């Protein structure tokens, strides 16, 4: 196996889901300047938009987000093709 291919700076990192404030620890090599204290220990922090605790596939809860009436625009656009 080639030497120097795999990173050697694995460490515990706190990943924070910003949509529901869930925090979990796992090993990572991701670089960050922010830190977060978890149970009295300070860890590097990586912020996530979505994780296993907020993704609809894993939670079983789906959200219908209609931004700027996109569904209504679609229906009016294609209503002329309706038989």
Beta strands, then each sheet from edge to edge (+ up, - down):
strand 1: 11-17
strand 2: 22-28
strand 3: 35-38
strand 4: 41-48
sheet 1: 2+ 1- 4- 3+
end
